Amino acid sequence: VITVLYHYFSISLANAFPIQGVTLTTFLHDSWMEKTNDSIEKQNRIKFGNRLLTKSNHILSVTKELACLYSESIDDSKLHVHFPIPHGIENSKLIWRDSYSNSIHIVYAGTIESHHLIIFEKIAKAFNGTSNQFTIVSNGIEGCQFLLKYNPALILKAPFEKNQEVLEYMNDNASVILVNYGLNVTQNPYAASSFPSKFVEYCSLNIPIICIAPSSSPFYRFLKKNNWTLLFCDENQSNLETQIYALKERDIWEKNAIQTSNIYKQYFESEMIQTQFESLIFEEE
């Protein structure tokens, strides 16, 4: 049986276990607790989540920190860091275009919270009056209208019908992609335990990715461990503009694009993630 710790349905399922001859595998992707502001409800979710994880044979979480929100005594032998399988773009190639030396095009796609706007404003102001482009694709673009006073050339696009279309747009237009997980965990509490699935997805595009993340977050530590160059937090955000403009140089752009390609091959290839999943599920047969 496979479930996801994100709703009371999975908790009800846990009440039926253990069942002889049946294994229980639980996925964790986002913090269920952060979906409520009620302190009592948060404690209930911790208690019920702990019950589910205790009864699970396999726990597949995007970070260890996320599983540990529910219990600090999880058996390490059944806890596995497991990334989501990206859809990706078929035959995406690492290609420098001469236009990149004249104009940077940063693309952000996704939901918009207050912590996103802080970085958006920095980029909009930096690009004002230049040939560089900044595109935001989101269903929350109404909340970005104020940015136009800093940069009238800012491009605000409504979301595409399918996620695949967003990837294709980035593949065809972006010279740089932005993943914005907040400068600190006060801005973005999810960053304390979660991992942005968009990063996994975008790495298939072979394009440099600017990553904003709190220095205390598992996402930041993952990138730091892998020597990610375009990584910014509270402590070094002042270097953001300089690093963006450095991507106009072909050797620097290619170095960062290769880094994107390599990390995808090492951690995020679809077949590899699927094989890891199957090896866990079927190991007891």
N, C-alpha and C positions, 0 to 999 in steps of 0.2 A: 504494500500500500504506500502511495506517495501523497504527501500533502505539503501545504505551505503555511508557515506560522504567520498568519496575518488576519485571522478571523476566528470567531467562535465555532465555526464549523469544524475547524481542525482540532479545537479543544474537545468538542463532543466526540470526535473520532478517537482521541486519546483515551477516553473513558472505556473504550471497548478493548483496549490492549492491556496486557499481552495476550496474543492469540497464538496458540501452538501452531508452528509451521508457517507463520506469516510474519514477514519483516515489515517494519515501519520506517520509511525514509522521510525526513522533514527538510524542506528548503527554507532558508531565511534570506530575504533580499533587502527589506527595509525594516526600520524600527517600528513595530506595531504600537509601542508606547507613545511615540511622538505624534500619533494621530488623534490624541485626546489631550486636553489641558486639565482634566479632572484628576486630582492627585489620587483619589481612591480608585478610580478606574485604572490609572497607571499601575497601581499596586496589584490590582486584580489580574491585569494582563501579564505582569511579571510572574505571579503565582501560577496562573494557568499555562503560561508559556513554559515555565520550569517543568510542570507536569508532563507536557507534551515531549519536551526534549529528553526528560528522564526515561520515558517509555520508548523513545526512538532508537532504532538500531543504527541508523546513519543520520548524521546531521550535516547537511551541505549548506554552508553559509558563505556569503561573499567576503566576510571578515570574521576572525575569531572574536573580535570585540563585540560584534552583534550578538553572537550566541551567548557571550558572557554577561550580557545585560539581564538575562533570565536566570543564570546560575553561574557562580564562580567555581563550581566543582564538577563541571562537565568532563566526562571521560574523554581524554584526548584521542583515544583509539577510535572513537566513533565520530569525532569532529573533523571535518575536512573543509578547507577553503575551496570553494567551487564557484567559478565565474559563470555568468550567463552566456549562452551561445549567441554570438552575433549573427545578424542576417548578412551584413557585409555587401560588398559590391564585387561582382565577378570580374576578374581580370583587371582590377584597378592597378595602375602602374605608377611607379615613382618617376614623375616627369617634371623637370624644371622648365618653366616657360619664360621666355625673355621679358614678357610684360611684368613679371614679378619684381624686376629690378627697378621699375618705374612706379609701380602701384601695388601696395599690399591690399589684399582683400580678406578681412577677418569675418568669419561667419559663426554666429552662435545660434543654436536651435534648441528649444525646450521651454519648460515652464519658467516663469519669472517671479522671484521673490525679492524682498528688499535688498538682500545681500548681492543679488545680481546687478542691481542698479548702480551700486558704488563703482564697480569695475566698468560697467557700460559708460558711465559718465566720464571716467578717466580716458577711455579710448575715444569717445566722441569728441572730447575737447582736443586730444592730441591730433586727431585727423582733420579737424576743422581747417578749411582753407587749403587743404592738400589734395593730391590726386588719389589718396588712399581711400578705401571703402570699408565700411563696417555695416554688416547686415545682421539683423535680428529676426529670426523666424520663430513666431510664438503666437499662441492664442491670447497672450497677455500684452500685445503691443499697444493697447490703449494706455497702459500704464507707463509707456516709454515715450509718449508724445512730447513730454517736457524736454527730452534730450535734443529735440530738433532746434531748440534755441541755442544749444552749444555747437550743433553741427547740422545745418539744414540739408546736407547731402546724405545724412544717415538713412539707410534703407530699412524700412519696417515691413515685414512680409507676414501675411496670415499663414497659418500652418498648412502644410500639404495634406492631402487626404490620406496618404500612406507614408509610413516611415521610410520606406524604400525610396520614395521620391525626394525626401530630404537628403538622403545619402547621395543620390544622383546629382542633386543641385550642388551640394558641397564638392563632390568629385569634379564637377564641370566648372565651378566658379571660385571656390575658395583657394587662397594660397596659404592660409593659416586658419585653424579651427580653435575656438575657445571653449574650454570646459571650466565652468565657474562654480566651485564648491564652497565659496565663501573664504574670507580672510581669517576667520576664527570661528570657534564652535558657538560662540554667543550669537553670531550672525546666522549660522546654520547648524542647529543642534544635530541634524541628521549626519553631518560629517564626522561626528565623534565615533560612529560605529559602522556607517554604511560605505558603499563603494559605488561610484557613478557608472551605471551600465552604459551610458553614452560614450564614455571613454573607451570601453571595450569595443563598442560598435565603430567608433571613428578611427580606431587604429588600423582597420582594414583598408583605409583610404590612402595610406602612404603619404600623408600630408602632415607638416609640423602641427603640434597641438600645444597651445598655451594652457597650462593647468594652474588654476587658483585653488588653494586648499589650505586649511588650518595646519600649522606645523605639528599639532598634537593628533592629527587624524590618521587612521590607517591608510587612507588613500595617499596622503603626503609621504608617509613612511615607505609605502610600496614604491613610489616614484623615486624617492631619495635613494633607496636600496638599489634601484636600477639606473642611477645617475642621470635622471631626467633633467635636461638642460632648462627647458622652459617651465620652471616650477616657481610659483610665487605664493607668499603668505604675508602676514602682517609685517614680518621682520624685513623683507626685501622687496616689498611692493613698489618702492621708489625706482627700482631698476626695470620695471615693466616696459616703459616707453622705449628705453634704449635697446632692450632685447627685441622688441617688435621691429624697430627700424633696422636692426642688424640682419633681419631675415630678407632684406633686399639684396644681400650678397649671396651669390649662388652657392659658394662653398658652405656657408653657414646654413642656408635653407636645406641643402642636400644632406648635411650632417644630421639635422633634426628630423628630416623626413626618413632617413635611414633608421634613426632611433625609433620612430613610430613603427616602421616595418618590422624591425627586429623584435620589439616587445610584443607585437601581434603574433609573430611566429613562435615566440617562446611561451606565451601564456594563453592566447585567445583564439587560436585556430579552432574552427567549429568541430572538425573531426576529432581533434585531440581532446576537447572538453567532453564530447559525446563518449569517447572511448573511456575516459576517466570515470564518467558516470556509470557506464555499463559494467566496468570492472568492479565497482563497489556493489552495485545492485545484484550482480550474479555471482559474487565471490563465494556465497554460502551454498550455492547449488551443487 
